[in-house]
């Protein structure tokens, strides 16, 4: 385990319940344990930390020959090319997802299919809204960005996404931070005639934690740059 906050503790419990052994737990106060024999003995490291720490954690794990499952966001713009090269050309393994929830994987598949349909109906404009707890540092959420990019890929009338934008060629993504909300993502297609809305509303972080453990089980047997679409064939 790399990162031992609320999510890390929940992942640990689910992993133990599923019969796995946690050989090393690394948090901010024991980073030297990246050099330990215990860490190097791990089949897979599950990493949930801060955006600024994630890439460095990948490098430390890769240096010890440890595969990584990560839900950390915010690093891909600066380091995405390096990670892709390491996984595709140097034999490293990273399973990365902006969201590990099985429900979100299903929601994403539905979102892509709906966007394909709506490409035929330009009278509908589309927008995306995400709501999370007040402790979340990045915005929009990684999940919202992933959903937005998938929608844009299917809609000829959209060239990209933006926050607080009025550009009709951009998919608008709004973010809200309140309370302890685990995560709500809503896609809206609005026209003069009607409104079509689909929403995923997480009740807790448990779905994310279970998905991360399932990803670790998958990653143990696979290599390269992996993501949810490799694990779930929708």
C-alpha positions as CSV (number, residue, x, y, z in Angstrom):
1,X,0.0,0.0,0.0
2,X,1.3,3.5,-0.9
3,X,-0.8,6.0,0.9
4,X,-2.6,5.2,4.1
5,X,-5.5,7.7,4.3
6,X,-9.2,6.8,4.4
7,X,-9.1,5.2,1.0
8,X,-5.9,3.2,1.8
9,X,-7.4,1.8,5.0
10,X,-10.5,0.8,3.2
11,X,-8.5,-0.9,0.5
12,X,-6.4,-2.7,3.1
13,X,-9.5,-4.2,4.8
14,X,-11.1,-5.3,1.5
15,X,-7.8,-6.9,0.4
16,X,-7.4,-8.8,3.6
17,X,-11.1,-9.9,3.4
18,X,-10.3,-11.3,-0.1
19,X,-7.4,-13.3,1.3
20,X,-4.5,-11.1,0.3
21,X,-1.4,-10.2,2.4
22,X,-0.3,-6.6,2.8
23,X,3.5,-6.9,2.9
24,X,4.3,-3.1,3.2
25,X,2.4,0.1,4.0
26,X,4.1,3.3,3.0
27,X,2.9,6.8,4.0
28,X,4.4,10.2,4.3
29,X,6.3,9.4,7.5
30,X,8.1,6.2,6.3
31,X,9.1,6.9,2.6
32,X,12.4,5.1,3.2
33,X,10.4,1.8,3.2
34,X,10.4,2.0,-0.6
35,X,14.0,0.6,-0.2
36,X,12.9,-2.3,2.0
37,X,12.9,-5.9,1.1
38,X,9.3,-6.1,2.1
39,X,8.2,-3.6,-0.5
40,X,10.3,-5.2,-3.2
41,X,8.6,-8.5,-2.4
42,X,5.1,-7.2,-3.4
43,X,3.3,-8.5,-6.4
44,X,1.4,-5.2,-6.8
45,X,1.5,-1.8,-5.1
46,X,-1.8,0.0,-4.8
47,X,-1.2,3.8,-4.8
48,X,-3.7,6.4,-3.7
49,X,-1.8,9.6,-2.8
50,X,-1.6,13.3,-3.9
51,X,-1.2,14.4,-7.5
52,X,2.2,15.9,-6.8
53,X,3.5,12.6,-5.3
54,X,2.1,10.0,-7.7
55,X,4.7,10.1,-10.5
56,X,7.6,9.8,-8.1
57,X,5.9,6.9,-6.4
58,X,5.6,5.1,-9.7
59,X,9.3,5.6,-10.4
60,X,10.2,4.2,-6.9
61,X,8.0,1.1,-7.4
62,X,9.2,0.5,-10.9
63,X,12.8,0.7,-9.7
64,X,12.0,-2.3,-7.4
65,X,10.2,-4.2,-10.1
66,X,6.8,-3.8,-8.5
67,X,3.7,-3.3,-10.6
68,X,1.5,-0.4,-9.6
69,X,-2.3,0.2,-9.4
70,X,-3.0,3.9,-9.0
71,X,-6.1,6.1,-8.7
72,X,-4.1,9.3,-8.2
73,X,-5.0,12.0,-10.7
74,X,-3.4,15.3,-11.9
75,X,0.0,13.9,-13.0
76,X,-0.8,12.8,-16.6
77,X,-0.4,16.1,-18.4
78,X,3.2,16.5,-17.2
79,X,4.3,12.9,-17.0
80,X,1.9,10.9,-19.1
81,X,4.3,10.5,-22.0
82,X,7.0,9.2,-19.7
83,X,4.7,6.7,-18.1
84,X,3.4,5.4,-21.5
85,X,7.0,5.0,-22.7
86,X,8.1,3.1,-19.6
87,X,5.1,0.8,-19.8
88,X,5.1,0.3,-23.6
89,X,8.8,0.1,-24.2
90,X,10.6,-0.7,-20.9
91,X,8.4,-3.4,-19.5
92,X,6.9,-1.5,-16.5
93,X,3.3,-2.1,-15.5
94,X,0.8,0.6,-14.3
95,X,-3.0,0.1,-14.0
96,X,-4.3,3.6,-13.8
97,X,-7.9,4.7,-13.6
98,X,-9.5,8.0,-12.6
99,X,-12.2,5.9,-10.9
100,X,-12.1,2.3,-9.9
101,X,-15.8,1.9,-9.1
102,X,-17.6,-0.9,-11.0
103,X,-20.7,1.3,-11.2
104,X,-18.6,4.1,-12.7
105,X,-17.2,1.7,-15.3
106,X,-20.8,0.8,-16.3
107,X,-21.8,4.5,-16.2
108,X,-18.9,5.3,-18.5
109,X,-19.9,2.6,-21.0
110,X,-23.5,4.0,-21.0
111,X,-22.1,7.5,-21.4
112,X,-20.1,6.5,-24.5
113,X,-23.1,4.8,-26.1
114,X,-25.4,7.7,-25.4
115,X,-22.9,10.1,-27.0
116,X,-22.8,8.0,-30.1
117,X,-26.6,8.2,-30.4
118,X,-26.6,12.0,-29.6
119,X,-24.1,12.7,-32.3
120,X,-27.1,12.4,-34.7
121,X,-29.1,15.0,-32.8
122,X,-27.3,18.3,-32.8
123,X,-30.3,20.2,-31.3
124,X,-29.1,18.8,-27.9
125,X,-26.3,20.6,-26.1
126,X,-24.3,18.6,-23.6
127,X,-22.8,19.5,-20.2
128,X,-21.2,17.6,-17.4
129,X,-21.2,18.3,-13.7
130,X,-19.2,16.7,-10.9
131,X,-19.7,17.1,-7.1
132,X,-17.1,15.9,-4.5
133,X,-16.1,16.4,-0.9
134,X,-14.4,19.7,0.2
135,X,-11.1,17.9,0.7
136,X,-10.6,17.0,-3.0
137,X,-7.7,19.1,-4.3
138,X,-8.1,18.7,-8.1
139,X,-10.9,20.0,-10.3
140,X,-12.5,18.9,-12.5
141,X,-12.3,15.4,-11.1
142,X,-10.2,12.8,-13.0
143,X,-13.4,10.9,-13.6
144,X,-15.1,14.0,-15.1
145,X,-12.2,14.6,-17.4
146,X,-12.2,11.0,-18.5
147,X,-16.0,11.1,-19.1
148,X,-15.7,14.4,-20.9
149,X,-13.0,13.2,-23.2
150,X,-15.0,10.1,-24.1
151,X,-18.1,12.3,-24.9
152,X,-16.0,14.7,-27.0
153,X,-14.6,11.7,-29.0
154,X,-18.1,10.7,-30.1
155,X,-19.6,14.2,-30.8
156,X,-18.6,15.9,-34.0
157,X,-19.9,19.2,-32.7
158,X,-17.4,19.3,-29.7
159,X,-13.7,19.8,-30.1
160,X,-12.7,19.6,-26.4
161,X,-13.8,20.4,-22.9
162,X,-13.5,23.4,-20.6
163,X,-14.5,24.8,-17.2
164,X,-16.9,27.7,-16.9
165,X,-16.9,28.0,-20.7
166,X,-19.5,29.5,-23.0
167,X,-17.8,28.3,-26.2
168,X,-20.4,26.1,-28.0
169,X,-17.6,23.9,-29.4
170,X,-16.4,22.9,-25.9
171,X,-18.1,20.5,-23.5
172,X,-18.7,22.5,-20.3
173,X,-17.6,20.7,-17.1
174,X,-18.8,22.3,-13.8
175,X,-17.5,21.3,-10.4
176,X,-19.0,21.6,-6.9
177,X,-17.3,21.0,-3.6
178,X,-19.5,20.4,-0.5
179,X,-19.5,18.3,2.6
180,X,-18.2,14.7,2.5
181,X,-19.7,13.8,-0.9
182,X,-17.9,10.7,-2.2
183,X,-18.6,11.6,-5.8
184,X,-21.6,12.5,-8.1
185,X,-21.2,12.7,-11.9
186,X,-24.1,13.9,-14.1
187,X,-24.3,14.2,-17.9
188,X,-27.1,16.4,-19.3
189,X,-28.3,16.7,-22.9
190,X,-30.6,19.7,-23.1
191,X,-32.8,20.9,-26.0
192,X,-35.8,23.3,-26.4
193,X,-38.0,20.2,-26.3
194,X,-36.6,18.2,-23.4
195,X,-33.8,17.2,-21.1
196,X,-32.0,13.8,-20.9
197,X,-30.0,13.3,-17.7
198,X,-27.9,10.3,-16.5
199,X,-26.2,10.3,-13.1
200,X,-23.8,8.1,-11.1
201,X,-24.1,8.9,-7.3
202,X,-21.6,7.0,-5.1
203,X,-23.0,6.1,-1.6
204,X,-19.5,5.6,-0.2
205,X,-15.9,5.0,-1.1
206,X,-16.3,1.3,-0.7
207,X,-17.1,0.8,-4.5
208,X,-13.8,2.5,-5.4
209,X,-11.8,0.5,-2.9
210,X,-13.2,-2.8,-4.1
211,X,-12.5,-1.9,-7.7
212,X,-8.9,-1.1,-6.8
213,X,-8.4,-4.5,-5.2
214,X,-10.0,-6.2,-8.3
215,X,-7.6,-4.1,-10.4
216,X,-4.6,-5.4,-8.4
217,X,-5.8,-9.0,-8.9
218,X,-6.0,-8.3,-12.6
219,X,-2.6,-6.5,-12.7
220,X,-0.8,-9.4,-11.0
221,X,-1.5,-11.5,-14.2
222,X,-1.1,-8.8,-16.8
223,X,1.6,-6.3,-17.9
224,X,1.9,-2.9,-19.6
225,X,-0.3,0.2,-19.3
226,X,-3.7,-1.1,-18.2
227,X,-7.0,0.5,-17.3
228,X,-10.6,-0.3,-16.6
229,X,-11.5,-1.1,-20.2
230,X,-9.0,-3.9,-20.1
231,X,-10.5,-5.4,-17.0
232,X,-14.2,-4.9,-17.9
233,X,-15.1,-5.7,-21.5
234,X,-18.3,-3.7,-22.1
